C-alpha cells in the first residue's frame, strides 16, 4: 500500500508543473504619445485608473506609458499636454494581443473647443459648462462655450460626438446616474436648438463611476462633476 502511494506521489511530481512555473497572466497596457500633426513624441501627463471605482491609479509624465492591468480590470486613461486637446480612452484587456495591449495616442493641437478639425477619439472637457447644483438646467454663463461647440460642428459636417455626463461619487448611485443623463440630454437639446442634427449627438451617463480623482475633498468632487465631449467621427 505504501509502495503504491509513493508511486502516485512520484507521478504527480513529474507530471504537474510547479505553481512557481505557471505563466504570468497579467496584461500590460503600453503605448506612445505623439502629435497628430507631426507624429513626433509629445511629453504628457498620463493618468490611468481602474474602472468603475478607481481603486488602482497611477500617473506617468513621459511620451510613453506602461502599466499592469491587474485582475484583468478595465482602465480609464487620460492624457494631457500643454497646447494639446485632452485625450481620454477606455482600455479593455479583452483587446490585448497575448499579454500586451498596445494603444498609441495622437494628440491634436488646441486647449479648448475650437473650430479646427479634432482627431477621432479625443475627449474635450467642457470646463465652462455650468449647471445649477443638483439640477439639469444649464446656466447662461455656459452658452458661449456651447455656441463655439455648435459652430465647430457646423464647420465639420461629418463630426459625430458623444456627450458624457459625470457626477461625483457622493450620494445615491441611481440618482447620480439620472442626474448625469439629464445634464447631457440638456446639452444635446441646446445643440439641436442651434441646428445640429440630433443623430450626430450621442449621450452616455456615468454617474459617479468614472471619477478623475478619488480624493475626498471639495476640489476633487468639483472636478469630478463634469461633461466631456468625445469625438466619434470626423
N, C-alpha and C positions, 0 to 999 in steps of 0.2 A: 504494500500500500504506500509506504514511504517512497519507494523507488518510483512508482507511477506519479506521485505528487511532485517529486524532484524533476522528472522528465517534463511535466507540464510547465513548471516554472522556467526551465531552460528554453522551452519552445516559445513561451511568451516573451522572454527577454530578447531573443534573437529575431522575432518577427514583428514586435511592436516598437515603433520609433519612440525614443525618449521625448518627453514633453519639451525639453530644452532645445530639441532639434526641429520642433514644429515650425513651419514657415510663419513669419510675422504677417498678420493680415491687415495691419494699419495702412490706410491710404494716405498719401501725401499730396496736398494741393501745392502747385507751383506755377509760376508764370513770370512774364516780363511786363514792364510798364513802358510804353512807347508813345510818342507823339503821333496822332492820327495823320498829321500833315507831312511830317518829315521821316517818320518811322525811327527816329533817334530815341535812345533811352531817356526817360524822364524820372528824376528822383522824386518820390512821392511819399506821403504818409498813408500807409496801408493798414486799415483796421479790420480785423476779422473776429467773428464771434459765432458760436454755435447758435442755432435757432431751434425752437422759438424763444427760449428764455435766456440766452446769452450766458450760460453757465461757464463756458470757456471763451476767453477773449485774449487777444494779443494785438500788438502794434509793431509795425516794421517801417523804418524810414530808409528806403532804398529804391532802386529801379527794378528790383526783382523781389519775389516773395516765395516762401516755402514754409509750410506748417503741416503738422499731422492732423488728420480728421479722425479723432478718437471715436471709437464705438460707432463708426460709420454715420456720424451725425451730419446733417446739412449745415453749411456755414454761409453766413452773410459776409461779404467782403466789400469794403468801401475804400475808394482810392481818391485822395485829394492832393493837388499840387498847385502852387501859385500860378495864376494865369490860365488855368485849365478848368473845364467843367468837371464837377464831381462825377465819378462813375461808381455804380453800385451793382453787384451781381449776387446771385444765389448759387453757390457751388453744391452740387449734389454728387455724393460718392458713387451713385449708380452710373454716372457718366465717365467714371475712371477707366483707363486702359491699363489692365493689370493692377499695380499698386500705386499708380500715379494718375492724378487728374491735372492735366496741363491746360491752363487758361491764361493766355496773354491778353493784356488790356490796352486798348488805344484810348488816349485822352485827347479831347478836342479843345481848341483854344476858346477862351472866354471864361467868365466867372459868374455870369447871371444869364437869365433868359434874354436872348438877343434874336435878331432876325437872320442870323447866319445858319448855315447848314450844320446840324448836330449829328454826331455819329450814333448809329443804332446801338442800343444797349446802355447809352449814357443815362445817368439819373441826375436831374436838376432839383435841388431843394428850393421850394418857393419860400424864401426867407421872409418876404414881406406880406405873406398871406396871413391875415389875422381874423380870428373868429371870436365871438363873444364866449366867455367862459362857460363850458358845458353845453354850448349850443352850436347849431349848424349855420347860423346866419353869418354871412361874410360882412366884415366891417368895411366901410367906404374907403379906408386907407389902403385896402388891398386892390382896389380897382385898377390902379396904374400898372401894377405888375401883371395882372391878368390881361389887361389890354395889350401889353407887349407880347404876351404869350399868344393871344389871338392873332396879332399881326404876324408873328413867326409862323403860325400855322397857315395863314393866308398866303404867305410868301413861299411856303413849302407845301404844295398841294398834295404831295404823296405822303406827308407825315401822318403817322398814326401814333397816338400817345396812350399811356396808361397812367391815370392818376391814382396814387397810392396813399391812403389815409392811415395815419398813426396817432395813437394817443400815448400817454404814459401808461405804466403798468399798474398804477394805483386803482383801487375801486373794483367794481364788478366787471369781470371779463366780457360778459354778454353786453352790458351797457356800453363798454368801451368800443366793442366791435360795431355796435349800432351807431354810435356817435361818429366813428371814423368813416363809416359808409355814408352817413348823412352829409358829412363835410365834403367828400369827393363828389357826391351827387350834386351838391350846391355849386361846386366849381364847374362841373360839367354843364349844368344848366346855364351858368353865366356865359360860358364859351359858346354854347349853342345859340344863345341870345345875340352873340356877336357874329353869327353867320357861319360858324363851324359845324359841319355835318356831324350829327351825333354818332354815326358809325365810325368816325375817326377818333373817338374818345372812349377808351375802356376805363373801367374803375375796379379797384381792388381795395378791400378794407383789411387791415391787420390788427386793429385794436391796439393793445399794448404788447403784442407778442414779438415785435422786432425793434427793441429799443436801441438807440445809438449809444446810450450809457446805462449801466445798471447801478450807478451810484444813487444813493438815497438823499439827494439834495434838490432844492428848488430849481437850481440852474439846470441840472441833469433832466429833471422832469419837464422843464420848459423846452429843452432841446428835443426831447422825445416826442413832444406834441407837434406834429408837422404833416404837411402834404408834400409828396415828392412826385416828380414828373419823369416817367421812364419813356424813352424813345423806342417804340416797337418797330416802326418802319419809317424810312426817309429816303 
